[in-house]
Amino acid sequence: MIENKLHSVLSLLMALLLLSGCDKAPPSQLQQIKNSNVLRVGILVGPATYYQGHTDEEGFEYELAGMFAKELGVELKVIPFFNLDKLFENLERGDLDIVASGISYHSKRTKAFRFGPFYREISQKLVYKQGKKRPRHYGQLSGPVTVLANSHHLLSLQAAKNDYPELQWQTTQALDQEELLQGILAGDIDYTIVDSHSLALFRRYHPNLSIAFSVTKSDPIAWVMKRQNDDSLYALLLPFFANLQSNNQLATLEEKYFGHVEQFNYVNTVAFVEASKEVLPKYAPWFIEYAQAQNLDWRLLAALSYQESMWNPRAKSPTGVRGIMMLTQSTAKRVGVKHRLRPEQNIRGGAKYLANLISRIPESVSEPDRTWLALAAYNVGMGHVRDALKLTKQQGGDPDSWADVKKRLPLLTKKRYYRSTRYGYARGDVAVHYVDNIRRYFDALVWLDENRALPFSSGI
């Protein structure tokens, strides 16, 4: 009798243990990421998100995702995509943890997906080829609009259909955003819609792309996750982006990729692209030779020279700087240039001077900020740059960040700031525009060179 009761109790305990084992919750999304030591991030390939740079992977969203993976203490696994359909399919299937690709928020997408905190704003632009009649609204279009399938641009067109019943469009999965823009320039596509930051990057080297009108004015963008009941990973996004905002890391990253392309000058850009093909070949061998001798990128040296003289070897300023690199007499003497109007000597001296300025930037400053500060010093002098570094630190900014110093350089034109500096008044606002211009020229030369659009080979 006692044995039967004991057997019944043991059987009941075993059943409870089995039931408790069956009811054990599966690991959360965050636990799975920690267990695998990998964060799987889907990103559309493009200059505003993720691309293969000259030596390594680069891109705004790529670096942002890397910061999040580092915060989680896991490795970043980037899974690149070339169309949105595949990207969202993989997210829905659970093959991705996050999509980090500058996706703008739209209520229609919230049925299947969950948006993280908004961290940037963009606008959508309808574009066409320069020279054609500019449409002011959808009703004036002379052909269909071609956009990426499943994109927020398509959602905008669908909404506009209510006001413009005759509006026509076509979608594509075969082309990416840059290929659509190339199609506009080639005359194969009438119109497309592009995000403002992507357009700004593209027009650095393709100025013949014009904006017809703004489709939207302020679209918040965010990372996207699969909609599910698991909040473990999602809950970490809010403090992550809040910290990036408070410690200025997000602003620094935005400056790195987009800070120099906010302003667009059609005439200037066209002139530069033409000069790159017609004038630059004459001097390119010297830019390449002397840049390599100083461990510089020849395209940066050439961009600096264009900003200084527009590649005019006989250029002269009212203050006495001369030549293709616009060297002062004292600087020329210091770098061994005897004849400033001889372009080879001037380029050699300019390369040596720029390398010297880079070496004098504090060691705590990393690239590319180190180079941007050196370029500012080429324009206003190292003393004024050091004043700006000191002022940045006094105001609670990061003197090792070009994004922070860039905000303080213009203050050197104001008496209440420059009267307490060592070197006094300086046109710091001019220096900021100067560096931004060089960065745009440099970006354009990199693209032209790597796409073999220059009439010579750099051999790099």
KAMOLIN-V672801 format. One record per residue. PSI is psi in whole degrees, 0 to 359 (* if undefined). Layout:
BEGIN
psi
PSI
PSI
END
This chain:
BEGIN
psi
311
321
321
319
318
318
321
319
316
319
320
317
318
320
319
319
318
318
319
326
321
329
355
125
141
159
144
170
318
319
320
320
317
319
321
344
29
132
118
114
125
131
134
135
131
162
339
356
299
131
165
112
192
322
343
175
142
175
146
307
327
314
322
316
324
322
320
318
320
321
324
343
30
172
146
128
105
128
104
147
156
357
155
325
310
322
310
327
315
325
314
324
348
14
353
148
321
147
119
90
30
37
127
148
137
136
329
334
346
349
323
340
160
127
139
191
147
136
351
167
141
174
158
134
134
126
158
175
134
135
335
163
131
123
142
345
173
329
346
8
142
6
179
159
129
124
167
138
141
20
166
341
322
319
323
320
319
322
323
340
332
322
337
81
334
358
131
148
166
149
158
142
346
334
152
182
317
323
327
317
323
324
325
311
327
349
8
339
137
308
154
172
137
150
148
319
324
321
317
320
319
323
357
326
2
75
346
26
122
152
125
306
165
125
316
161
333
94
119
140
154
164
156
140
162
138
119
173
353
115
3
318
319
322
340
346
320
306
329
309
328
319
321
324
314
325
8
9
324
318
322
319
320
320
320
317
331
352
334
2
12
324
138
130
109
310
315
317
319
317
320
314
319
317
328
331
335
324
317
320
331
327
350
317
324
322
316
312
310
336
315
323
332
11
42
162
123
331
328
316
319
321
318
317
321
318
322
314
358
34
36
110
347
16
145
138
163
337
359
1
145
158
178
335
3
65
142
164
319
320
317
317
321
328
12
26
119
326
101
339
358
112
322
315
317
318
317
315
320
320
317
320
316
316
323
318
318
320
339
353
140
140
338
344
126
168
150
358
326
315
319
321
322
321
321
322
326
328
310
353
147
327
315
326
319
324
318
322
316
317
321
315
319
327
7
9
180
110
350
0
121
324
323
316
325
328
334
335
317
340
342
356
352
131
321
344
312
341
342
6
164
319
358
210
142
150
69
330
322
321
323
312
323
311
318
318
314
319
321
315
319
312
317
318
321
313
312
319
311
339
14
39
4
148
27
165
130
341
13
*
END
